[in-house]
Amino acid sequence: MRLSRAGRYARLGILLTLVVVMCAGCKGSVDSDGTGTATTPSTPEGPVSTGPRAWMALDSIKLQQGDVDKATEMCESLMRDSYAAKKKSVSVDLTRYIIDPNLLKYSEFKLKQEAYNQIITHVDVSIAKEEVHDTYLYLKLAARVYNDIGGHSGETMEFVVKNVNGRLVVTDWGALGGPATFSEFDFMHRRQWPITNPTIWEDPAKVKALFAEGGIQ
């Protein structure tokens, strides 16, 4: 009788152990801050950016000095997304950054033209220039870009950021550095239209000329 009861206890212990193991396997991954939020590996084949859907300004109308950090974060995110898109199988959601339809169309076309199936393995980003104005922020970011075949190159990208109804948006951006960089489309087609405020996208005639120059329908 004692042996039978001990056997039942042993079997019960095994079942409880199996239940605990199965439940542990059902839990999502936990990120580095211990919040329990599921995280996605940052690989060229997976989703690119994991930042906010939109970056919100401190004020509903004006751009403030306190918006600079968020604006810089947004521009760096767009910069990194553009490098991830160098691999043809990777697509990025540019509406996270851009709301102007012409800039959006140009940017999507540009990234497709610059996709040559190369994997960017690592990007180091630093701020090269920062100018805060009453109605916009001008930012130049410098990047050291490494690819999967052991090569690397340095280039800069320029950004104009504005506050549109309380949301920080990129109103223009581009890499005009030169032909020996990872991002050549801007250098080839819009050197006569630099990244400035007011932007080219506020002038229909310039937009039409740029689209004709770049072969954008």
Backbone torsions as a table, in degrees:
resi	resn	phi	psi	omega
1	MET	NA	-42.6	178.2
2	ARG	-64.7	-38.6	179.8
3	LEU	-65.0	-39.6	-179.9
4	SER	-64.2	-43.3	179.7
5	ARG	-65.7	-40.3	178.0
6	ALA	-63.2	-37.2	179.0
7	GLY	-65.1	-40.0	178.5
8	ARG	-64.0	-41.5	178.5
9	TYR	-61.9	-39.3	-179.8
10	ALA	-65.1	-43.9	179.5
11	ARG	-65.4	-38.1	178.6
12	LEU	-63.3	-39.3	178.3
13	GLY	-64.1	-39.8	179.3
14	ILE	-64.5	-42.6	179.9
15	LEU	-63.4	-42.8	178.6
16	LEU	-62.0	-39.4	178.3
17	THR	-62.6	-41.6	179.7
18	LEU	-64.8	-40.0	179.6
19	VAL	-62.9	-44.0	179.7
20	VAL	-61.2	-43.6	-179.8
21	VAL	-63.8	-42.3	-179.2
22	MET	-65.7	-40.2	179.8
23	CYS	-66.1	-39.2	179.2
24	ALA	-63.4	-35.1	179.7
25	GLY	-71.0	-18.6	-179.2
26	CYS	-84.0	-11.8	-176.7
27	LYS	-74.4	146.6	176.5
28	GLY	-74.1	165.3	178.0
29	SER	-69.5	152.8	-178.6
30	VAL	-111.9	132.4	-177.7
31	ASP	-78.8	-179.7	-171.1
32	SER	-66.2	-23.5	-178.3
33	ASP	-91.2	4.1	173.9
34	GLY	75.0	18.6	-176.9
35	THR	-82.2	-15.4	-179.0
36	GLY	89.8	4.4	-179.9
37	THR	-75.2	132.3	178.7
38	ALA	-66.3	136.6	-179.0
39	THR	-115.6	152.3	-179.9
40	THR	-110.1	129.3	179.3
41	PRO	-57.1	140.6	179.7
42	SER	-88.2	85.1	179.8
43	THR	-120.7	156.7	-179.9
44	PRO	-58.6	-26.2	-176.5
45	GLU	-87.2	-17.1	-174.8
46	GLY	-96.6	-175.8	175.8
47	PRO	-54.5	145.4	-171.6
48	VAL	-85.8	-73.8	-176.1
49	SER	-93.6	144.6	178.6
50	THR	-119.5	16.4	-179.7
51	GLY	-78.5	-172.4	-178.3
52	PRO	-66.0	155.6	178.4
53	ARG	-64.3	-32.7	176.7
54	ALA	-149.1	149.5	178.3
55	TRP	-100.8	120.7	-174.6
56	MET	-97.4	141.2	179.0
57	ALA	-82.1	165.3	178.5
58	LEU	-71.5	-30.6	-178.3
59	ASP	-118.0	156.6	-179.0
60	SER	-79.7	-11.8	-176.8
61	ILE	-130.0	-52.6	-172.0
62	LYS	-87.7	154.1	172.4
63	LEU	-94.8	131.1	-176.2
64	GLN	-119.2	162.9	178.1
65	GLN	-58.7	-33.7	179.5
66	GLY	-68.7	-9.4	178.6
67	ASP	-86.2	-9.7	-171.1
68	VAL	-61.3	-43.8	-177.9
69	ASP	-61.7	-45.1	178.8
70	LYS	-65.4	-40.6	179.4
71	ALA	-62.9	-41.5	178.3
72	THR	-64.6	-42.1	177.3
73	GLU	-60.0	-42.9	179.6
74	MET	-63.5	-45.6	-178.9
75	CYS	-65.5	-39.8	177.1
76	GLU	-64.1	-38.2	177.8
77	SER	-62.5	-43.7	177.6
78	LEU	-64.1	-40.6	178.9
79	MET	-61.1	-46.6	-179.8
80	ARG	-66.4	-38.2	176.6
81	ASP	-61.2	-38.8	-179.0
82	SER	-65.5	-33.1	177.4
83	TYR	-74.3	-38.5	177.5
84	ALA	-62.1	-32.3	-178.7
85	ALA	-74.1	-3.4	176.0
86	LYS	-64.6	-22.3	174.2
87	LYS	-89.0	129.4	-170.3
88	LYS	-60.5	-29.1	-176.3
89	SER	-80.9	-3.3	-177.1
90	VAL	-104.5	129.7	175.3
91	SER	-120.0	149.4	-179.4
92	VAL	-124.1	153.8	-180.0
93	ASP	-95.6	95.7	-177.2
94	LEU	-74.2	-14.2	178.7
95	THR	-69.4	-10.1	173.8
96	ARG	-67.8	-24.3	-174.2
97	TYR	-116.1	-31.4	-166.6
98	ILE	-122.0	137.6	175.3
99	ILE	-119.7	-18.8	178.8
100	ASP	-69.2	123.9	-174.5
101	PRO	-63.2	-35.6	-179.7
102	ASN	-72.3	-41.4	176.4
103	LEU	-65.3	-37.9	177.9
104	LEU	-63.4	-45.0	179.5
105	LYS	-63.3	-44.9	179.0
106	TYR	-62.8	-44.3	-176.6
107	SER	-65.7	-42.2	178.7
108	GLU	-64.2	-41.5	178.0
109	PHE	-64.3	-43.6	-179.1
110	LYS	-59.6	-46.5	-178.1
111	LEU	-65.0	-35.8	176.9
112	LYS	-66.0	-38.6	179.6
113	GLN	-69.0	-28.2	-177.6
114	GLU	-92.3	0.1	179.2
115	ALA	-82.1	111.9	-178.6
116	TYR	-128.4	31.3	172.1
117	ASN	61.0	36.5	175.1
118	GLN	-111.4	140.3	-178.1
119	ILE	-96.1	123.3	173.5
120	ILE	-86.1	119.3	-174.3
121	THR	-93.0	-26.2	-176.1
122	HIS	-159.6	141.0	178.4
123	VAL	-135.4	125.3	172.8
124	ASP	-101.9	126.5	-175.3
125	VAL	-120.3	137.8	175.0
126	SER	-141.7	159.8	179.0
127	ILE	-85.5	121.4	178.9
128	ALA	-94.7	-32.0	-179.5
129	LYS	-158.4	143.9	-179.4
130	GLU	-145.0	126.3	178.7
131	GLU	-132.4	121.1	179.2
132	VAL	-103.5	119.1	179.2
133	HIS	-112.9	176.0	-177.2
134	ASP	-62.2	-38.8	-173.6
135	THR	-116.1	-5.6	-178.8
136	TYR	-156.4	163.7	174.6
137	LEU	-117.7	129.2	172.8
138	TYR	-103.8	130.9	-176.9
139	LEU	-137.0	134.0	173.2
140	LYS	-120.0	121.9	179.1
141	LEU	-108.8	136.9	177.6
142	ALA	-103.9	138.6	-177.7
143	ALA	-131.0	141.3	167.5
144	ARG	-109.2	115.5	-169.2
145	VAL	-112.4	128.9	-179.0
146	TYR	-115.2	139.6	179.7
147	ASN	-112.9	178.5	-173.4
148	ASP	-78.1	-4.5	178.6
149	ILE	-107.1	13.6	174.6
150	GLY	91.7	0.5	179.5
151	GLY	-89.3	161.4	175.5
152	HIS	-151.9	157.2	-178.4
153	SER	-152.1	153.8	176.4
154	GLY	-111.8	142.3	176.5
155	GLU	-156.4	166.6	177.1
156	THR	-120.7	151.9	172.8
157	MET	-126.3	142.4	180.0
158	GLU	-109.8	146.5	-177.4
159	PHE	-138.2	143.8	167.5
160	VAL	-117.4	125.6	-177.0
161	VAL	-119.6	137.3	177.2
162	LYS	-132.1	164.2	174.3
163	ASN	-96.0	114.8	179.1
164	VAL	-118.1	103.1	179.9
165	ASN	55.7	40.2	177.2
166	GLY	87.8	0.3	179.1
167	ARG	-113.2	135.0	174.8
168	LEU	-80.5	125.2	-179.4
169	VAL	-132.9	151.5	174.7
170	VAL	-84.7	117.1	180.0
171	THR	-95.5	-11.9	169.7
172	ASP	-167.1	152.5	177.2
173	TRP	-163.0	158.1	178.3
174	GLY	174.5	165.4	177.3
175	ALA	-119.9	104.8	-175.8
176	LEU	-108.2	19.9	-172.0
177	GLY	-66.7	-42.9	-177.5
178	GLY	159.2	174.7	-174.5
179	PRO	-76.4	-14.4	-176.5
180	ALA	-94.3	25.7	-178.4
181	THR	-113.6	176.6	179.5
182	PHE	-75.1	-26.5	-175.5
183	SER	-115.9	98.1	-170.4
184	GLU	-104.6	-15.4	-170.8
185	PHE	-61.3	-45.0	179.7
186	ASP	-61.6	-43.5	-179.7
187	PHE	-61.6	-36.6	-177.1
188	MET	-75.9	-31.3	-168.3
189	HIS	-121.2	-14.4	-176.1
190	ARG	-136.4	32.4	177.7
191	ARG	-63.3	-28.7	179.3
192	GLN	-80.9	-6.2	178.6
193	TRP	-124.6	80.4	-175.8
194	PRO	-68.4	172.8	179.8
195	ILE	-82.8	98.9	-177.1
196	THR	-138.6	174.2	171.5
197	ASN	-124.0	126.2	2.2
198	PRO	-64.0	151.8	-177.2
199	THR	-84.8	164.1	177.2
200	ILE	-61.5	-27.4	-174.1
201	TRP	-72.8	-8.1	176.1
202	GLU	-92.0	1.1	-178.7
203	ASP	-123.7	101.4	-177.1
204	PRO	-55.1	-36.2	-179.0
205	ALA	-65.7	-40.9	179.0
206	LYS	-68.8	-38.2	177.7
207	VAL	-61.9	-44.3	179.2
208	LYS	-61.6	-42.1	179.8
209	ALA	-66.5	-41.5	179.6
210	LEU	-65.5	-42.6	178.9
211	PHE	-63.0	-38.5	177.3
212	ALA	-65.9	-41.3	179.2
213	GLU	-63.5	-39.8	-177.0
214	GLY	-89.9	-4.3	-179.6
215	GLY	73.7	34.1	-178.7
216	ILE	-97.7	123.9	-178.2
217	GLN	-88.1	NA	NA
